[in-house]
Amino acid sequence: MTDLPDRPSPEAFLRRAAQEGRGQLKIFLGAAPGVGKTYEMLSEGAARRRAGIDVIVGIVETHGRAETEALTRGKEIIPRRDIAYEGRTLQEMDLDAILERRPRLALVDELAHTNAPGSRHPKRWQDVEELLANGIDVYTTINIQHVESLNDVVASFTRVRVRETVPDSVLEMAEIEVVDIPPDELIERLKEGKVYLPEEATRALAHFFSKSNLSALRELALRRAAQAVDTQMLEHLRANALGGTWAGTERIAVAVGDLPGADGLIRAAKRIADAQHAPWTAVYVETPRSRALGPEAHRRVAGVFNLATQLGAAVVSVPAMSVVEGLKTYVAEARATQIVVGKSARSRLFELRHGSVVDRLVRETPGVAVHVMPLEGAATAGGSRVRPRGSWGSWGGYAWTTAMVAVVTGVGTGLFHFLNLGNVALLYLLPVMAAASLFGLRTGLFAGLASSLAYNFFFLPPTYTLTVSSPENVISIFVLLGVAIVTSQLTARVRVQADLAAASARSNAALAGFLRQLTSLGDRTDVSRMICSEIARLFDLRTVILEQEPTGLAVQAANMPDTRLGTMEFAAAGWAQDTGQPAGRGSGTLTASDWQFLPLKAGDRTLAVLGIARDDGTDPIRPDQLPLLLGLLDQAALAMERLRLEGEMRDVDTVRERDRLRAALLSSVSHDLRTPLTSVLTAAAELRREHDHPLLGIIENEAMRLNRFVSNLLDMTRVEAGALRLRIEPVDLTDAVASAVADTRRSLEGHAISLQVPPDLPLVSVDPQLFHHCLLNLLDNAGRYADPGTPITVRAERGYGELTLSVLDEGPGLPPGREAEVFETFRRLEGSDRSAGGTGLGLAIVKGFADAMGMTVAAAGRHDKQGACFTIRFSEALLVLNAEECGA
């Protein structure tokens, strides 16, 4: 293990060549906002500038922190570019100005930032990619929750899912510096207002910035940085052909085979890997003896591979002459630091004859820890290996060998008078080597024995007898026999190695050809058909691909048009789709199915399910074929994900264009409709003072209704664009409700209003204008749907840890089970002749405004009578308590 590898890795050289001419990326990684990433980036940028490096500031977000702003003074800052969007001006990093300036180093803050619509790239990390491609070094910052692969993990304990993420591939090519401070110190900085404004800091402390969350985020950041450093170290070792394990991070390999009890090894390796937070791989060594495995042994190996995949391991099949050689090869290539192997109960005689795998691994892998686990039941297991038909050689092979010995004997007899005896003896090496290379070791040994007998019978005196008169002739016979045996063994060994090399070459060629065909296709249906046909051809299987549709799983492609799946098959395919794990025949789930279903996954998303089966009803895939199949599935999943992302990008472009047109339309509505509406309302009010005509009331009502519709339309646009600006202040519910009722008196005409809002309720922290809009829409909705003449009730109640405000009407109510649908944009529930009277925007605006202010809104049917109840809930954090309630 201390020897240097034969040569540097070609793949590592290619990756290094791809980086030539590109800039270097350095990422300042933090566990959370406020740890000092931007400060550290600016400090290092200043140090590089003092060292004579051309450094500019591409963009920095100081968030009002005085010490961070101080570091920007005196530095060359590229002015930001103004982008007009929906009547507002947004500022973004000027990528073109930086490229034109061409500095040696650019400081770019907040790598995960989403650019404004109209920018060249939708994400800032893509801007950084372009800078790097133009040879500009970049320093940038990112928090651990913005790493794509960790997004779900962070959301699981913080209950916050960030929308702005950066692909892991960006981190893999970067130098990473962790900027870290203890959680208690960060919390103290937050309380002092050094991270957020005081109002935002209070809310952050109660949710995201708890000590447990910060500790978990800190651990994730440190582990992700260690993983990136380990990957870069291995890349360097492979590119420079350096030996050794270089165990900066533990890497675990578990050797699996066909003996019973191998599943215990998998579970043990899983426990070891989890305890050390280390990646692990299940390694199956494919030796010449593997061809003699019986069906039961094949099923055991397949089951072990499936278990390893389910527990999160990578699976690898290594062709080698022996188990020890295969494990040593894998350990050297993967730089594994620990090996988990099983040891079965073997007799002393067996170990003397065949040796001990465990003992050889301990001796021949210095620097690698070897974990030895007992294989229970392995010693008594029978039928794990069968002797294949023809293992002693075929009759045809023996016949050809006999013919070759006869030919050599005839040629030797004809040349006997011209050549000495030694040269004739050497002729018999030809049939030995030919038989061993063509028909195997045992046939080669037979050729050696037959050659020795023929040489003795025809050429050694007394000829035509098997007796030997001279002792030196006895030595010649044994030398010939020994040379024949050694030659046949070496020839057979070379043949096996050639077969293993050919198998590996076939696998690589299959992967390359498969990928080449995938990249040439641009249609999802064509890709599915190609996947089915190629896998069916390579493995001689029946194949089918199923994808999730609104009505359930449906067959998208199959290699045979008459493929039909039963209920059990669809159940297994559904389980594979939902869990991302294999199911069906040969797996550990729903084994009654005749098909085995394997998920095609990209990240945590299952894009489709591949079904495989054999016509004879046997297990569809052999263990030695499984790694190749999994490699093909990974390539297929990447191709499908590429097509999905391309489709999403086309959809995004469509949505972006639609949003642009909608923004232009709404801008026109706001200017071209509101101005004449205001004039109509003013003129109607003046006319009413002079002439009290009934039509004037209708004009006023309809104009106000149209004005409210325009306002709702613009408000909904603000909600969807995330352009709400909150002005939070304490509000008295009694005054707010009274004001809203007064403004909707025309909509509530004919309904008695029952106000049940106690005056001693605490104030609530809301935006007064947005809250007023919420009440207006709830009351307008109640007036529209309540039965004529029925009362409308506004009720406020103080509960444990919250305050509720409800608007109750006595109308048709809400369809059971569909209460949440009323808050969807432009959604009006059918079932009432009054459902056509609204636009379906009012309640959507209520929910959007409520969510923005930290409130929750719900709809339900009334329990005491017919009607609907809409409730706004204020959490305790939104209540402004007086001194007596606070316990002062």
N, C-alpha and C positions, 0 to 999 in steps of 0.2 A: 504493500500500500504506500510505501514511501517512494517508490520509483516514479519517475516522471512519465506522464502519458506519452504515447507514441508521437503525437502531433497535435498542434492546436486545433480547436474546434472550427470547422469551416463556417458553421452557422454564426459563431461568435465573431469571426472575421467579417462576415457579411453585414452583421448588425453594426460592427464598428465602422465599416466602410460607409454605411448609410449615414453615420453621424458626421462624416468628414464635411467640413465647410459650414456646419450648423453651429449656432450659438449654444452656450451652456446655460442650463436652467438650474436655478437654486430656489427651493421652496422653504419658506419659514412656516413651519407647521405648528399650530396651536391646538389645545384641547377645547378652547372656548374663546369668545370675544373678551378682550381686555387683558390678555396675558402678556401683551407687548410685542406682537409680531411686527406691526408696522414700525414701531420704535426701533426694534432690532434691525429691520431691513434698512431703514434710513441711516442708522449708525454704521452698519457695514458699508453702505454706499458712500458715506462720508469718508470712511477709512480708505476705500479704494480710490476715491477722488484725490485724497491727500497723497496717495502713492503714485499719482500721475495718470490714472485711468480716466478716460472720457466718460463721465457718468451724467445722465439726465434723469429727471423725474417724469415718467410717462403719466402716471396718475397716482395720487395718494388721497385716501379718505382719512382725515384727522379726527372726524366726529367731535370737533370742538375741544379736544384734549390739548392743553397748553404745552405740555412737554413735547408732544408729537409735532405740533405746529412749529415749535422752536427749531426743530431739526430740519425743517424745510426751508428756513431762511438762508439766503445766500446760495441756494442751489438753482441750477437751470431747470425750470419747470416748463414743459411743453403745454401751451394753452389748450384747454379742452375745446372740443368741437360742439357747436350748438346744433341740435336736431329738433325740428318742429314736429310735434305729435299731438293731435287732438286739441289744437288751440293752445298748447303749452310748449315751452322750450325746455328740452332736456339736454344735459351736458354729458358727453362721453369722451373717452380717451381718443385723441386724434392719431389714429394709426398711421395715416399717410404722412403726417408731419414728422413722426418719429422715423419712419423709413427714409424720408428725404434727409433728415438730419444725420442718420446713420451713426449713432454713438457706439462706443464699445460696450457699454452697460446701460440698460434701462431698468428703472424701478417701477414695477406695475403692481399696485395693491389690489387685493380682493380678486383672486383668480377665478372664483366661481360666479362672479357677477354676470347678470343677464343684460346684454346691451339693449338700448332703445330700438324700437322698430325703425327700420331704415338704415341701420348700421350694416357694414359689409359682412360681419359675422354675428350670429345671434348670441354667442358667448364670448366672454373676455379671454378664456383659455384658448380659444381659436385665434384671437388676435395675437396672443403670446406665441402660438405655433408659427404664425407668419413671421413674427420678429425673429424667432430662432432659425427659421428656414433661410432668412436673409443674413445670417451670421452675426446677429446681435445677441449678446448675453443678456439674460433677464433674471432679476431678483423679484420674487413675488410672494404673496402670503395666502394662506388658506387655513380654515378650521377643519378639524377632523370630521365633523358631521357633514361636510360637503363632499367627502370622498364617496364615489358612486357605490362601491361594494359594501360600505359601512352604513349607508343611509337607513336601511331597515333596522340594523342593529341599534343605532342611536335612537330611532323613533320608538323602539320597543320599550326603552326605559325612561326617555325624556317626554314621551307622548307628544313630541313635536317632530313633524316630518318636513325637512327643508326641501324646497323645490329646485334650488340651484345646486347642481352637482358637477363634479369634474371626473372624467374617466380615470380609472386606475392607471391606464397606460401613460398618462401624463406624469404621474408620480414615479413610475418605474424608470423613466429616463432622466430623472432629476436628482440632484444632490439635495438631501433633506436635512434641515436643521430644526430640531424641536425647540420651541420657545415655551418654557414651562415655569409655572409658579405654583406653590401649594394652594389647594382649594380655599383654605382659611384666608390666605392673603388676597386671593382674587375676590372673595366675598367682601372683605374689608374694603378693597378698592371700589367695589360696586356700591357699597353703602356710602362711601365718601363722594360719590358722583363722578368718579374718574372713568367710568365705562359708559353709563347711560345717564340721561337726565333723571332727576329724582323720581318723577312719576313713573317712568319706565323702569327704573331700577327697583322700585318697590314691587312691581308686578313680576319682574324677572326673578327676584329673590324667592318669591312664592312659588315659582314654577320651574323654569329651566335651571337656575343657578343654585340648586340645592347641593349640599356637600356630597351626597351620594352620587348625584348625576355628574358632578365635576370630577369626582374620583374615577368613575367609570370612563369618562371621556379622556381623562389623563392617561389611563392605562391603554385605551385604544390608540391614542396618538403615539405613545412610546412603542407599542407593539408594531404598529404600521410602519413606523420609521425603521425599526430593527429589521422588519421583513424586507423593506426596500434596500437597505444596506447589504443584507445577506444576498439578495438577488444580484446586485451589482458586483459583489465580491466574487460570486460564482462565475459570472460572465467574464470577469477579468482573469480568473484562474483558467477557464477553458480557452480563452483567446491566447494566453501565454503559455499553455501546456504546463502549468504548475501542478505538482502532486500534493497529496495530503488532503485531509478532510476539512481543515480550516473551520473548526466548529464554532463559528460565531453564534450560530443558531442550531439547535438540535434538529436533525433530519432522520426520520425513522423508516426503516424498511422491515417488513415482515415477510418471511419466506413461507409460501403456502404450497401444498402439494395435494396428492390424492388420498392420503391416509385419513381415517376418521379422526375427529378431534381438531381439525384445522380451523374450524369456526371458533374454537376457544382461543387460538392464537390471534385471530382477528380482534376479538373482544379485548384481549390483553393489550394488544398494540394500541387499540383505541384508548384504553385507559391511560397508558403511558403517554400517548400523544396529547391527550387532553390535559394531563397533569403538567406537561412541559410546554403547552401551547405550541406544539411542533407539527409541521406537515408530515404525513406518513403515506407510505405506498405499499400495496400488496404485490409481491414479486413472485411470479410463477416461472420456474426455469424449465424450458422445453428441451429435454435431452433426447437422444435416440431411444432410450427406454420408454419415453412418453408415448411412443407409437403403440406400445403394448398394453396401454390402459384399456380396461374393460368399460362397459356402459355404466356400471355403478360408480366406478372411480371418476368417469367424466362428469356424472351428475354431482358428485361431491365437490369437484373443483369448480364447476359452474356455480354451485350454491355458495361456495366460499367467496367467489368473485362478486356475486350479487350482494352478499352480506357486507363485504368491504365497501362496495359502491354506496350502499345505503347508509353506512356509518361515516361516509365522507372521505374515504381513501381514494387515491389514484390507483389504477391497476396497470401492471406492466407484465408482459411476457417476454422473457429473455432467452433466445436460442443459445445453447452451449453444449459442450461435450459432457459436462457433469454439473451437478447442482452447485458444488463449491465454486467452479469456474464461473458459472453464471452469476452467482451472488457477488463474487469478487469484482466481476466486470461492472455490475450495476452499482455497487458501492463506490467504485472508483469514479464512474461517470456522474452519479448523483451526489457525490460527496456526503454520503450518509454517515451519520455519527453513531447510530445504534442499529443493531439487527436483532429481530425477534425470531427465534427458530424453535421448532418443536423437536423433542427427542422421544422416540418410542423405545419400548423395552426390547432390546436386541440381545441375542446370545453372544457370548465372548467369541465363539467360533465365527459368527457372522461378521463381527467387527474386525477380526483378524483377516478375513478374506476380503472384505469390501471397504474397510476403514470406517471412521466415524466422521460424519459431516460436521458435527459440533466441534470436535477436537481440531479438525483442519481449519475451520473458520477462526477459532481462537488463535491458532498458531500463525495463520497466513493473513490476518487482517489486524495488524497492530494499530492501536489508536482508535479502534472501533469497539464500543461496548456490545457484548453479545448477551442477550437475554435468552435463557434456555427455559422453555416451558414443557412439562410432560404432556404427551399426546395420549389421552385416555382412550383405551379401546383400540389403539392402532396395532398392538401386537397380536391381538386375537382376531383382527378383521380378516376376512377371507374374501377372495374374489376381486380384490382391488386391482389385480393385474392378471391378464390372460395372455397366453402365448398365441400370437397371431398366426393365422394360417401361412405356412411357408417360412416361418422364422428360422428353420434349419436349412433353408434354401429350396429352390424349386427343382423338380426333376429335369426341367430343361436346362437349368444352370449346370447341374452335375453332368448332363449329357454333353453339353458344349465343352465343359472343362475336360472330360475324358477324351473328347475329340482333339482338343488342343494339345493334350499330353501325347496323344498318339501321333499327331502331326510332327511335334518336336522330336519324338522318338524316331520317326521315319527320316526326318531331315538329318538328325544326328547320326543315324546308321549310315546314310549315304555319304556323309562327310567324315566318317570315322577314320578312314584311311588317310585323310589329309590334315586332321586336327588332333591335338592331344586330348587326353581324357578330361583335363580341367576345363577346357573351353566347351566341351560337350555338356558338362555339368551346368555351366552357366546358362546354357540355352533353356534349361527347365525353369529359370526364373521368369521367363516370358509368360507361360500359362498361369503361373502363380499370381503375378501382378494383374493380368487380365481378368482372371476369375474373381480376385478380391475386389477390383474396382467395378466390375460389371454385376456381380451376383452377391457380394457381401463377404463378411469375414469367414463364416463357416465353409462356404464354397472355396474360398482361398486356402483354408487349412486343408481341405480335401485335395486341392490341387498340389499342395506341398507334399502331402503323404503319397499321392499317386506318382508324382515326379520322382520322389526318392526310390519308390519301388521299381519304377521303370528304369531309372538309372542303374540300380543294382542288378536288375534282371538282364538288361540288354548290353551293358557296357562293362560291368565289373566281373573279372574272372573269378570263379568259373561262370561263363555266360550262360544264360537261359536257366539259371537257378537263382534262388534267393539267398544262397550261402555266400559268405565272404571269406576269401582265403587269406587276405592280407590285412593286418590290423590298421594300416594306414588307410585302406579303403573304408573300414568301419568309420574312421574319423571323417572321411569325405562325405559319407552318407549322412552322418549326424550334422555336419556343418551345412550340407545342402538343406536338410530338413529344418535346421534352426533358421537359416537365412530365409527359407520359404515362409516359415511362420512369422518371423519379424516383418518381412516384406508385406505379407498379406495383412497383418495388423495395421501397419503404417498406411497401406493403400486404402484399407477400409476406413481408417480414421479420416484420411483426406477426403474420402467420398462423403462421409457424414458431415464433415465441416463444409464441404461444397454444397450439400443439400441444405444445411442451415443457412448458409450465405444466400443461396438462391431463394429460400423462403423469405428471408429478410428483404432481399431485393424486390421480390414480388409484392410484399406488403408496402414498401416505399413507393413502388411504381403504381400500385393501386391507389394509394393516397394522393399521389401527384396527379394521376389521370382524373381521379374523382374531383379534385379541387379545380383542375383546369376546365372540366365540363361545367361545374357549378358557376364559375366566374363568367362563363360565356352566356349564361341565361339571364334574362331580365324579367321573366314572368313567373309568378308564384306557382301556377299550375304546372308549367314546364319543369320547374325545379322539383316539384313533388314527384312527377312522373320519372324524371331522371334518377332521383334517389331510389325509387322503387326498383327500377330496371337494373341499375348498377349493382345494388346490394344483392338482388336476386341472382344476377350473373356471377358475382364474385363468390358467393357462398352457397349457390344452388338451393335457394329458398323461395318460398312464396312470400311476397311482401305486400303491405298495404299501409297507407298513411291516412291518419284521421286528424282532423282539426276541429277546434271548438267553434261552434256557430251558435246563434241565439237560441236555436231549438235543441242544442246538444251536440254531441260528437257526430261528425259525418265523414264518410269516406271521401277523400280528395283524389287519391290515385292508388292504383294497384298494378302489379306486373301481369296479372291475369284478369281479363275482363269479367270472368264469371265468379270472382271472389265474393263470397257471402259470409257475413259474420252473424253469429247467434247472440242470444241474450247474455250468455256468460262472457263472450268475447267483448261485447260492449261494456259490460261491467268491469272487466279487467282493464280495458282501454281507459275508461273513465277514472279508475283508481290511479293509473299511471299519470293521467293528465292532471288530476287534482293534487297528488302528492309529489310528483316528479321522480318517482321510483319505479323500477321494473315491476311488472305484474304478469301473471299468466304462467304458462308451462315453463318449467325450468327455473322459476323464481320462488320466492317464499310466500306469495300472495295469489289467491284465486288460481291455484294450480290445476283445477279441473278444466280450464280453458285449453283448447288445442293450440292456441296462438300465444306467443310471448310478446308483450308490448313494452317498448322502450321509449322514454321521453326524449324529445329533442329540445334541449334547454339552452337558453342564452341568459346567463346570469341566474336570477331567481325565477325567470319567466319560462313556462313550458309552452313552446310555440306549436308543437304538434306531437303526435305519437306514432311511432313506427311499429307495425305488427309483423312478426316473422313466424313462419311455420314450415314444417316439412310434410311432404305427402305421406310418408310412412308413419307419421305420428310420433316420431322420436323427438328428443330435445333438439331445438332448432340450431343451436350453436355450440361448438366445442370450446373448451376453455382456452386452447391456444389461439382460437380465432377471435375471442372476445375483445382483446385489446385493439385489434385492427378494426373491428366493428365499432367500438366506442370512438376510435379516432375518426372514422367516417361520419358517425353521428355528430360529433363536435363540428366537423367541417360543414355538414348539412345544416346544423342549427345556426352557424354563423352566416351561411348564405341566406337562410330564411330571415334572420334578423336584419341583414343588410337590406333585403327587399322591403321589410316592414318599415325600417327607418327611412328608406327612400320614399315610400308611400306617405309616411308621416310628414316628411319635409315638403312633399307636394301639397299635402293638406294644409300644412302651416302656411305655405305661400298663398294658398287660396283664402285661408282665414285672414291672413294679413291684408290681402287686397280687399276682402270684404269689410274688414274693420276700417280700412282707409276710406272706403266709399261710405260706410255708415257714419264715420266721424264727419265726413264732408256733409252728409245729409243732415245729421243732427245739428251741425254748426249752422247750416242753412235754416233748419227749423227754429233754432233758438233766436236767430236774427230776423228771419222773414215772417215768422208766425207770431212771436211774442210781441213784436212792435205793433202790428195791426190789432192784435187781441187787446193790448192795453188801450189803444185808441177806441176800440168798440166799447169796452167797459166804461171808459171815461165818458164817452158820448152818451151811453145808456143812462149813466148816473145823472148827467146834466138834464137829459130829457125827462127823467123821472121827477126831477124837481119842478119842471114846468108842466108836464102832462103825465098824469098817473094812468097810463094805458096798460092793460093786461099783457100786451105783446112785449112791452119793455121788460117785464119780469122774465119772460121766456128767453129774451135775448141775453139778459144778464146771466141767467142760470146756464144756458148752453155755452156762452162765452167762457164762464168760469170753469165749466166742465172741460172745455177744450184746453183751457190754460192749465188745468190740473193734469190733463193727459200729456201735454208737452213737458211739464215739469217732471212727471213720472218717467217719461222717456229719457230725459237728460239725467235724472238721478240714477236710473238703472245703468246707464252708460258709465257713470262715475263709479258705481259699485263694481261692475265687471272689470274696469280698467284699474282698480285699486287706487283711484285718485282722490279718495275721501281724505279730507284734512279735519282732524278732530280738534275741537276746542272744548275740552272737558271742564265742567264746573258743577258745583252743587245745584240741584234743581228740586224744588218743592213739587211733589206729585199733585197736590191739590190744585195749585196754580196751573200746572201743565195740562191737567185734564180739563179744567174749566176753560182754558184758552182754546184747546182743540175742539171742545164741544161748541164754543161760540163760532169758530171758523167753519164748522160743518153744519151750521143750523139749517141751511137749505137742503143738504143731503139727508138730514134727519127729520125733515118736516113730516108731521103726522105720527111721529113716534115719541112717546114719553121717555125722558132720559132719567134714569135712576143712578145717582152718583153715591157710591158707597166707599168713599175715600176718607178714612179717619184723618183728622188734622194733625195728630200726634206722631205720624209716621216719620222716620228719619229721611233726610234728604238723600238723593241718589246722585252719583257722579256720572253724568252723561253729557253729550253734546246737545245743548238745548234745541238747536234748529233741527238736527237729525231726529231727535226724540219727538219733536213736534210733528215732523213728517210721518213718523211711525204711527202716532196716535191718529193723525188725520186719515191715513189709509185704513187703519182698523175700523174707525168709526164710519167712514164712507162705505166700507165693505159691509158692515153691519146694517147700515141704512138701506143698502141696495138689496140685500137678501132677506131681511126680516119681513115677516108677514105684515101687511098694512095694519096700522093701529096698535101693534104690539109694542111693549116697552123694550128699550135697550138699556142694559145695565153695565156700568163701569165699576168694578170692585177691586179694591186693594187690600191685601192681607199680609200681615207679618208672620212668618214662619221661622222654624229653627234654621238659622244660618242663611236665610234668604228672605226676599220680599217679592210678592207676585202682584201683577196688575192684569186684570182680566176684562175682556169686552165680551158680553154675552148677548145673543140675540135669540129671537123665537121665530126662526125661519125653517127651511127644509132640513137644515143640518148638513153633515158631511157623510159621504159613503164610508162605511166601516172599512178599515184597512187602507184607506187612501188619503188619510189626513195630511201626510207629509207632502203630497203632490200639489197642494194648494200654494205652496211657496215656490214652485218652479216658475221660471219666466214664461209668460204668455200661456200659462196653463189655467184653464177654467174647467171645473168639473161639471159634466153634463148631469142632467137630471132635474133641472129647474128651468122654468121659462124665463128666469131672470139671469141665467148664466151668460146670455149674450150681451148683457148691459155693460160689461167691463172689458178691459184690455188684457187682464191677466198679469198686470205689472205691479199693482199696488201691494199685494202680499209679498211678492218677491223683493220689493224694495224694503219692506218691513224687516224681512229676514236679513238682507244684506246690511242694512244700517245697524240692526241689533247685534249681528256678529262682529261688526267693526267696533262697536262700543263695549264688547265683552258680555253682552246679555244673551239670553237664549229665548227663543219664541217657539211656541208649540200650538197646534190646533187639535181640537177634540170635539166630540159630540157632547151635548149637555146630558147629565145624569138625571136631573130633576124633571125635565120636560123636553119637548122637541126644540132643537136649535143647535147653534154652534157656539163654542167657547174658544177664544184666542187669548193666550196667556203669555205675558212677558215676565221673565224671571230675572231678578237682580241678585247676584251672589253677594255674600257678606263683604267682599272686597269693594263692591260698588256703593255700599251704604256709608253715609257720612253720619257717624254716631255722635251724640252730644256728650257732654262731660259726665253726666250721670250714668249713661249706658256704658261708657268706657271704664267706669269704676274709679273715676278721678275723685 
